[in-house]
């Protein structure tokens, strides 16, 4: 149950919780976890599910990239790059 989808859903437990909420039969995803990559709807729903379950709107609204990185990645690997991209996007949007 490696990382798949836009937010890189990982771990058997997360796959099961996601699949239980979006599929009548969660074994559909458990038997074929590549659905989280290969099926566009499933892929996007997995990211939205993770985002909502972890209340990431709060951190996004506050611009708290550090907390969002920790929640999504479990650590801070790539934090400086993420902050740089975030600031660049803000600059473009404000122009």
ZIMOZI-V935272 format. One record per backbone hydrogen bond with DSSP energy under -1.0 kcal/mol. CO is the residue of the C=O (numbers start at 1). NH is the residue of the N-H. Records with the same first field share a line. If there is no record, write none. Layout:
CO->NH  NH
This chain:
1->11
4->9
5->8
9->4
11->15
12->16
13->17
14->18
15->19
16->20
17->21
18->22
19->23
25->28
26->29  30
27->31
32->35
33->36
34->37  38
35->39
39->43
40->44
41->45
42->46
43->47
44->48
45->49
46->50
47->51
48->52
49->53
50->54
51->56
52->55
56->60
57->61
58->62
59->64
60->63
63->65
64->68
65->69
66->70
67->71
68->72
69->73
70->74
76->79
78->82
79->83
80->84
81->85
82->86
83->87
84->88
85->89
86->90
87->91
88->92
89->93
90->94
